[in-house]
Amino acid sequence: MRRTTWRVTLEDVLAAIHSGATPAGLRPLVHALVLEARGDWSGAHQIAQDDDSPDGAWVHAYLHRKEGDAQNAAYWYRRAAKPVAKGALDEEWRSIAIALL
């Protein structure tokens, strides 16, 4: 019997922002992006801060950029080995979400 693996899609993540529900199997860093999009910057920051991977640093960088703390964001972009983002915040959010999914 073939086993089917359910995969969270970007559409699932976008729906979660508005529904208040969190899809099963959602990676913590994607959950952080959902929390931030719902207005819970602190909750999102806690998740990113607890993840010492390059992906965690990338989400952390985005959060500080969104907060307006360019210097702190630049530090986290370096830790993530990513260039400092200059484009629209919503485009960066989407790029990070897609990469993490």
N, CA, C and O atoms as a GROMACS GRO file, in nm:
protein
  404
    1MET      N    1   0.083  -0.117   0.000
    1MET     CA    2   0.000   0.000   0.000
    1MET      C    3   0.088   0.125   0.000
    1MET      O    4   0.182   0.135   0.079
    2ARG      N    5   0.059   0.217  -0.087
    2ARG     CA    6   0.137   0.340  -0.098
    2ARG      C    7   0.092   0.441   0.008
    2ARG      O    8  -0.027   0.465   0.027
    3ARG      N    9   0.189   0.497   0.074
    3ARG     CA   10   0.162   0.595   0.177
    3ARG      C   11   0.164   0.734   0.117
    3ARG      O   12   0.256   0.768   0.043
    4THR      N   13   0.065   0.815   0.146
    4THR     CA   14   0.059   0.952   0.095
    4THR      C   15   0.110   1.047   0.202
    4THR      O   16   0.069   1.040   0.318
    5THR      N   17   0.199   1.136   0.163
    5THR     CA   18   0.250   1.236   0.254
    5THR      C   19   0.180   1.368   0.225
    5THR      O   20   0.178   1.415   0.112
    6TRP      N   21   0.122   1.425   0.329
    6TRP     CA   22   0.054   1.553   0.313
    6TRP      C   23   0.158   1.664   0.324
    6TRP      O   24   0.241   1.664   0.415
    7ARG      N   25   0.151   1.756   0.232
    7ARG     CA   26   0.247   1.865   0.229
    7ARG      C   27   0.174   1.997   0.243
    7ARG      O   28   0.074   2.021   0.175
    8VAL      N   29   0.224   2.084   0.331
    8VAL     CA   30   0.166   2.216   0.350
    8VAL      C   31   0.207   2.303   0.231
    8VAL      O   32   0.324   2.307   0.194
    9THR      N   33   0.111   2.372   0.173
    9THR     CA   34   0.136   2.458   0.058
    9THR      C   35   0.132   2.604   0.100
    9THR      O   36   0.089   2.637   0.211
   10LEU      N   37   0.178   2.691   0.012
   10LEU     CA   38   0.170   2.834   0.038
   10LEU      C   39   0.024   2.876   0.057
   10LEU      O   40  -0.005   2.961   0.141
   11GLU      N   41  -0.066   2.817  -0.019
   11GLU     CA   42  -0.208   2.849  -0.004
   11GLU      C   43  -0.258   2.812   0.135
   11GLU      O   44  -0.339   2.885   0.193
   12ASP      N   45  -0.211   2.699   0.189
   12ASP     CA   46  -0.248   2.659   0.325
   12ASP      C   47  -0.198   2.762   0.426
   12ASP      O   48  -0.269   2.798   0.520
   13VAL      N   49  -0.077   2.809   0.405
   13VAL     CA   50  -0.017   2.907   0.496
   13VAL      C   51  -0.093   3.039   0.490
   13VAL      O   52  -0.123   3.098   0.593
   14LEU      N   53  -0.124   3.084   0.370
   14LEU     CA   54  -0.199   3.210   0.355
   14LEU      C   55  -0.338   3.198   0.416
   14LEU      O   56  -0.386   3.293   0.478
   15ALA      N   57  -0.402   3.084   0.400
   15ALA     CA   58  -0.534   3.062   0.460
   15ALA      C   59  -0.524   3.062   0.613
   15ALA      O   60  -0.614   3.111   0.681
   16ALA      N   61  -0.415   3.008   0.666
   16ALA     CA   62  -0.396   3.002   0.811
   16ALA      C   63  -0.386   3.141   0.873
   16ALA      O   64  -0.427   3.161   0.987
   17ILE      N   65  -0.334   3.234   0.799
   17ILE     CA   66  -0.322   3.371   0.850
   17ILE      C   67  -0.459   3.426   0.886
   17ILE      O   68  -0.477   3.489   0.990
   18HIS      N   69  -0.555   3.401   0.799
   18HIS     CA   70  -0.688   3.459   0.816
   18HIS      C   71  -0.781   3.372   0.900
   18HIS      O   72  -0.875   3.423   0.962
   19SER      N   73  -0.757   3.241   0.901
   19SER     CA   74  -0.849   3.152   0.972
   19SER      C   75  -0.819   3.142   1.121
   19SER      O   76  -0.907   3.111   1.201
   20GLY      N   77  -0.696   3.167   1.158
   20GLY     CA   78  -0.656   3.150   1.297
   20GLY      C   79  -0.615   3.008   1.328
   20GLY      O   80  -0.563   2.982   1.437
   21ALA      N   81  -0.637   2.916   1.236
   21ALA     CA   82  -0.597   2.775   1.255
   21ALA      C   83  -0.455   2.756   1.202
   21ALA      O   84  -0.412   2.825   1.110
   22THR      N   85  -0.384   2.664   1.262
   22THR     CA   86  -0.249   2.632   1.217
   22THR      C   87  -0.251   2.494   1.153
   22THR      O   88  -0.289   2.397   1.217
   23PRO      N   89  -0.210   2.484   1.026
   23PRO     CA   90  -0.211   2.354   0.959
   23PRO      C   91  -0.119   2.254   1.029
   23PRO      O   92  -0.012   2.290   1.078
   24ALA      N   93  -0.162   2.128   1.033
   24ALA     CA   94  -0.078   2.022   1.089
   24ALA      C   95   0.048   2.010   1.006
   24ALA      O   96   0.044   2.023   0.884
   25GLY      N   97   0.158   1.986   1.071
   25GLY     CA   98   0.285   1.965   1.000
   25GLY      C   99   0.355   2.093   0.960
   25GLY      O  100   0.452   2.089   0.885
   26LEU      N  101   0.309   2.206   1.009
   26LEU     CA  102   0.370   2.334   0.974
   26LEU      C  103   0.504   2.349   1.048
   26LEU      O  104   0.510   2.335   1.170
   27ARG      N  105   0.609   2.378   0.972
   27ARG     CA  106   0.741   2.399   1.034
   27ARG      C  107   0.734   2.519   1.128
   27ARG      O  108   0.664   2.616   1.099
   28PRO      N  109   0.805   2.514   1.240
   28PRO     CA  110   0.802   2.625   1.335
   28PRO      C  111   0.836   2.761   1.272
   28PRO      O  112   0.773   2.861   1.304
   29LEU      N  113   0.934   2.764   1.183
   29LEU     CA  114   0.970   2.893   1.123
   29LEU      C  115   0.860   2.947   1.031
   29LEU      O  116   0.843   3.068   1.019
   30VAL      N  117   0.787   2.859   0.965
   30VAL     CA  118   0.674   2.904   0.885
   30VAL      C  119   0.562   2.950   0.978
   30VAL      O  120   0.493   3.048   0.949
   31HIS      N  121   0.547   2.880   1.088
   31HIS     CA  122   0.450   2.925   1.189
   31HIS      C  123   0.486   3.064   1.238
   31HIS      O  124   0.398   3.147   1.261
   32ALA      N  125   0.614   3.092   1.255
   32ALA     CA  126   0.659   3.226   1.294
   32ALA      C  127   0.614   3.330   1.192
   32ALA      O  128   0.569   3.438   1.228
   33LEU      N  129   0.625   3.297   1.064
   33LEU     CA  130   0.580   3.390   0.960
   33LEU      C  131   0.430   3.412   0.968
   33LEU      O  132   0.381   3.523   0.949
   34VAL      N  133   0.356   3.305   0.996
   34VAL     CA  134   0.210   3.317   1.012
   34VAL      C  135   0.178   3.408   1.130
   34VAL      O  136   0.094   3.497   1.120
   35LEU      N  137   0.244   3.385   1.242
   35LEU     CA  138   0.221   3.469   1.360
   35LEU      C  139   0.249   3.615   1.330
   35LEU      O  140   0.172   3.703   1.367
   36GLU      N  141   0.361   3.641   1.263
   36GLU     CA  142   0.395   3.780   1.230
   36GLU      C  143   0.287   3.842   1.141
   36GLU      O  144   0.248   3.956   1.161
   37ALA      N  145   0.239   3.766   1.043
   37ALA     CA  146   0.136   3.817   0.953
   37ALA      C  147   0.005   3.843   1.027
   37ALA      O  148  -0.075   3.926   0.984
   38ARG      N  149  -0.016   3.773   1.136
   38ARG     CA  150  -0.136   3.796   1.220
   38ARG      C  151  -0.116   3.911   1.318
   38ARG      O  152  -0.208   3.948   1.389
   39GLY      N  153   0.004   3.966   1.321
   39GLY     CA  154   0.032   4.078   1.411
   39GLY      C  155   0.101   4.039   1.540
   39GLY      O  156   0.119   4.124   1.628
   40ASP      N  157   0.141   3.913   1.554
   40ASP     CA  158   0.209   3.867   1.674
   40ASP      C  159   0.360   3.864   1.650
   40ASP      O  160   0.420   3.758   1.637
   41TRP      N  161   0.419   3.982   1.644
   41TRP     CA  162   0.563   3.994   1.617
   41TRP      C  163   0.643   3.924   1.728
   41TRP      O  164   0.741   3.855   1.700
   42SER      N  165   0.602   3.942   1.853
   42SER     CA  166   0.676   3.884   1.966
   42SER      C  167   0.675   3.732   1.960
   42SER      O  168   0.778   3.669   1.983
   43GLY      N  169   0.560   3.673   1.931
   43GLY     CA  170   0.553   3.528   1.920
   43GLY      C  171   0.640   3.476   1.807
   43GLY      O  172   0.708   3.374   1.821
   44ALA      N  173   0.638   3.547   1.695
   44ALA     CA  174   0.721   3.510   1.580
   44ALA      C  175   0.868   3.523   1.615
   44ALA      O  176   0.949   3.436   1.581
   45HIS      N  177   0.902   3.630   1.683
   45HIS     CA  178   1.041   3.655   1.721
   45HIS      C  179   1.092   3.547   1.814
   45HIS      O  180   1.207   3.503   1.803
   46GLN      N  181   1.009   3.503   1.907
   46GLN     CA  182   1.051   3.398   2.000
   46GLN      C  183   1.087   3.270   1.926
   46GLN      O  184   1.187   3.206   1.957
   47ILE      N  185   1.006   3.233   1.828
   47ILE     CA  186   1.034   3.112   1.750
   47ILE      C  187   1.166   3.128   1.673
   47ILE      O  188   1.250   3.038   1.673
   48ALA      N  189   1.182   3.242   1.606
   48ALA     CA  190   1.305   3.265   1.527
   48ALA      C  191   1.428   3.268   1.618
   48ALA      O  192   1.533   3.215   1.583
   49GLN      N  193   1.413   3.330   1.732
   49GLN     CA  194   1.524   3.343   1.826
   49GLN      C  195   1.568   3.207   1.880
   49GLN      O  196   1.685   3.186   1.911
   50ASP      N  197   1.474   3.115   1.890
   50ASP     CA  198   1.505   2.981   1.943
   50ASP      C  199   1.562   2.886   1.839
   50ASP      O  200   1.600   2.774   1.872
   51ASP      N  201   1.569   2.930   1.714
   51ASP     CA  202   1.620   2.845   1.605
   51ASP      C  203   1.754   2.901   1.560
   51ASP      O  204   1.760   3.011   1.504
   52ASP      N  205   1.863   2.827   1.584
   52ASP     CA  206   1.996   2.879   1.552
   52ASP      C  207   2.045   2.838   1.413
   52ASP      O  208   2.164   2.849   1.384
   53SER      N  209   1.955   2.792   1.328
   53SER     CA  210   1.992   2.754   1.191
   53SER      C  211   1.998   2.879   1.102
   53SER      O  212   1.947   2.985   1.139
   54PRO      N  213   2.059   2.867   0.984
   54PRO     CA  214   2.057   2.978   0.888
   54PRO      C  215   1.914   3.021   0.852
   54PRO      O  216   1.888   3.140   0.834
   55ASP      N  217   1.822   2.925   0.842
   55ASP     CA  218   1.682   2.961   0.814
   55ASP      C  219   1.622   3.042   0.928
   55ASP      O  220   1.548   3.138   0.905
   56GLY      N  221   1.655   3.004   1.050
   56GLY     CA  222   1.608   3.081   1.166
   56GLY      C  223   1.664   3.222   1.163
   56GLY      O  224   1.594   3.318   1.197
   57ALA      N  225   1.790   3.236   1.124
   57ALA     CA  226   1.851   3.369   1.114
   57ALA      C  227   1.783   3.452   1.004
   57ALA      O  228   1.768   3.573   1.018
   58TRP      N  229   1.742   3.385   0.896
   58TRP     CA  230   1.675   3.457   0.787
   58TRP      C  231   1.539   3.513   0.833
   58TRP      O  232   1.507   3.628   0.807
   59VAL      N  233   1.462   3.429   0.901
   59VAL     CA  234   1.334   3.476   0.954
   59VAL      C  235   1.359   3.586   1.056
   59VAL      O  236   1.287   3.686   1.058
   60HIS      N  237   1.459   3.569   1.140
   60HIS     CA  238   1.496   3.668   1.241
   60HIS      C  239   1.530   3.802   1.173
   60HIS      O  240   1.488   3.908   1.218
   61ALA      N  241   1.607   3.794   1.066
   61ALA     CA  242   1.644   3.915   0.991
   61ALA      C  243   1.521   3.986   0.937
   61ALA      O  244   1.507   4.108   0.951
   62TYR      N  245   1.432   3.909   0.875
   62TYR     CA  246   1.309   3.966   0.821
   62TYR      C  247   1.229   4.037   0.932
   62TYR      O  248   1.180   4.148   0.913
   63LEU      N  249   1.218   3.972   1.047
   63LEU     CA  250   1.140   4.030   1.157
   63LEU      C  251   1.198   4.163   1.202
   63LEU      O  252   1.124   4.258   1.227
   64HIS      N  253   1.331   4.170   1.213
   64HIS     CA  254   1.392   4.296   1.255
   64HIS      C  255   1.383   4.402   1.146
   64HIS      O  256   1.372   4.522   1.174
   65ARG      N  257   1.387   4.359   1.022
   65ARG     CA  258   1.366   4.454   0.911
   65ARG      C  259   1.224   4.508   0.918
   65ARG      O  260   1.203   4.628   0.902
   66LYS      N  261   1.128   4.421   0.941
   66LYS     CA  262   0.988   4.463   0.951
   66LYS      C  263   0.970   4.559   1.068
   66LYS      O  264   0.892   4.655   1.061
   67GLU      N  265   1.041   4.533   1.175
   67GLU     CA  266   1.035   4.617   1.294
   67GLU      C  267   1.097   4.755   1.270
   67GLU      O  268   1.067   4.851   1.340
   68GLY      N  269   1.183   4.763   1.168
   68GLY     CA  270   1.249   4.890   1.139
   68GLY      C  271   1.389   4.899   1.197
   68GLY      O  272   1.450   5.006   1.195
   69ASP      N  273   1.441   4.790   1.248
   69ASP     CA  274   1.574   4.787   1.307
   69ASP      C  275   1.674   4.734   1.203
   69ASP      O  276   1.711   4.616   1.204
   70ALA      N  277   1.716   4.824   1.113
   70ALA     CA  278   1.801   4.784   1.000
   70ALA      C  279   1.935   4.727   1.045
   70ALA      O  280   1.985   4.633   0.984
   71GLN      N  281   1.994   4.782   1.148
   71GLN     CA  282   2.125   4.735   1.194
   71GLN      C  283   2.116   4.592   1.247
   71GLN      O  284   2.199   4.508   1.214
   72ASN      N  285   2.016   4.566   1.328
   72ASN     CA  286   1.998   4.431   1.382
   72ASN      C  287   1.962   4.334   1.269
   72ASN      O  288   2.010   4.221   1.266
   73ALA      N  289   1.877   4.378   1.176
   73ALA     CA  290   1.841   4.294   1.061
   73ALA      C  291   1.966   4.258   0.981
   73ALA      O  292   1.982   4.142   0.942
   74ALA      N  293   2.055   4.355   0.957
   74ALA     CA  294   2.176   4.329   0.879
   74ALA      C  295   2.261   4.221   0.946
   74ALA      O  296   2.318   4.135   0.878
   75TYR      N  297   2.270   4.226   1.078
   75TYR     CA  298   2.344   4.123   1.152
   75TYR      C  299   2.285   3.985   1.123
   75TYR      O  300   2.359   3.891   1.095
   76TRP      N  301   2.152   3.973   1.129
   76TRP     CA  302   2.088   3.843   1.109
   76TRP      C  303   2.095   3.798   0.963
   76TRP      O  304   2.103   3.678   0.937
   77TYR      N  305   2.092   3.891   0.869
   77TYR     CA  306   2.112   3.852   0.729
   77TYR      C  307   2.252   3.792   0.711
   77TYR      O  308   2.268   3.693   0.640
   78ARG      N  309   2.352   3.852   0.775
   78ARG     CA  310   2.487   3.795   0.768
   78ARG      C  311   2.489   3.655   0.827
   78ARG      O  312   2.550   3.564   0.769
   79ARG      N  313   2.424   3.635   0.941
   79ARG     CA  314   2.418   3.503   1.003
   79ARG      C  315   2.347   3.401   0.914
   79ARG      O  316   2.378   3.282   0.917
   80ALA      N  317   2.252   3.450   0.834
   80ALA     CA  318   2.177   3.362   0.743
   80ALA      C  319   2.250   3.341   0.611
   80ALA      O  320   2.208   3.260   0.529
   81ALA      N  321   2.361   3.414   0.591
   81ALA     CA  322   2.435   3.411   0.464
   81ALA      C  323   2.345   3.455   0.348
   81ALA      O  324   2.347   3.397   0.240
   82LYS      N  325   2.265   3.560   0.375
   82LYS     CA  326   2.174   3.617   0.276
   82LYS      C  327   2.207   3.765   0.260
   82LYS      O  328   2.250   3.830   0.355
   83PRO      N  329   2.186   3.818   0.139
   83PRO     CA  330   2.204   3.962   0.124
   83PRO      C  331   2.093   4.036   0.197
   83PRO      O  332   1.982   3.986   0.212
   84VAL      N  333   2.124   4.156   0.243
   84VAL     CA  334   2.021   4.237   0.310
   84VAL      C  335   1.912   4.267   0.207
   84VAL      O  336   1.938   4.319   0.099
   85ALA      N  337   1.790   4.233   0.244
   85ALA     CA  338   1.676   4.253   0.153
   85ALA      C  339   1.646   4.401   0.139
   85ALA      O  340   1.655   4.478   0.235
   86LYS      N  341   1.611   4.440   0.019
   86LYS     CA  342   1.580   4.581  -0.009
   86LYS      C  343   1.439   4.598  -0.066
   86LYS      O  344   1.386   4.709  -0.068
   87GLY      N  345   1.378   4.488  -0.110
   87GLY     CA  346   1.247   4.495  -0.175
   87GLY      C  347   1.134   4.509  -0.074
   87GLY      O  348   1.156   4.534   0.044
   88ALA      N  349   1.014   4.493  -0.124
   88ALA     CA  350   0.894   4.503  -0.041
   88ALA      C  351   0.893   4.392   0.064
   88ALA      O  352   0.933   4.279   0.037
   89LEU      N  353   0.848   4.426   0.182
   89LEU     CA  354   0.842   4.329   0.291
   89LEU      C  355   0.753   4.211   0.258
   89LEU      O  356   0.786   4.097   0.290
   90ASP      N  357   0.639   4.236   0.194
   90ASP     CA  358   0.550   4.125   0.162
   90ASP      C  359   0.611   4.030   0.061
   90ASP      O  360   0.585   3.910   0.064
   91GLU      N  361   0.693   4.082  -0.028
   91GLU     CA  362   0.763   3.995  -0.124
   91GLU      C  363   0.868   3.910  -0.053
   91GLU      O  364   0.885   3.792  -0.085
   92GLU      N  365   0.938   3.969   0.042
   92GLU     CA  366   1.037   3.892   0.117
   92GLU      C  367   0.967   3.785   0.201
   92GLU      O  368   1.014   3.671   0.206
   93TRP      N  369   0.857   3.820   0.266
   93TRP     CA  370   0.782   3.724   0.346
   93TRP      C  371   0.746   3.603   0.260
   93TRP      O  372   0.765   3.489   0.300
   94ARG      N  373   0.693   3.631   0.143
   94ARG     CA  374   0.651   3.525   0.051
   94ARG      C  375   0.771   3.440   0.007
   94ARG      O  376   0.761   3.317   0.002
   95SER      N  377   0.883   3.504  -0.024
   95SER     CA  378   1.004   3.431  -0.064
   95SER      C  379   1.054   3.338   0.046
   95SER      O  380   1.093   3.224   0.019
   96ILE      N  381   1.053   3.387   0.168
   96ILE     CA  382   1.097   3.305   0.280
   96ILE      C  383   1.000   3.188   0.300
   96ILE      O  384   1.043   3.074   0.315
   97ALA      N  385   0.872   3.216   0.298
   97ALA     CA  386   0.773   3.109   0.316
   97ALA      C  387   0.789   3.001   0.211
   97ALA      O  388   0.788   2.882   0.244
   98ILE      N  389   0.803   3.040   0.085
   98ILE     CA  390   0.819   2.942  -0.022
   98ILE      C  391   0.946   2.860  -0.002
   98ILE      O  392   0.944   2.738  -0.019
   99ALA      N  393   1.056   2.926   0.034
   99ALA     CA  394   1.182   2.855   0.054
   99ALA      C  395   1.172   2.756   0.170
   99ALA      O  396   1.230   2.648   0.164
  100LEU      N  397   1.099   2.790   0.273
  100LEU     CA  398   1.088   2.703   0.390
  100LEU      C  399   0.988   2.590   0.371
  100LEU      O  400   0.995   2.487   0.438
  101LEU      N  401   0.896   2.608   0.279
  101LEU     CA  402   0.799   2.501   0.254
  101LEU      C  403   0.862   2.393   0.171
  101LEU      O  404   0.796   2.294   0.139
   0.00000   0.00000   0.00000
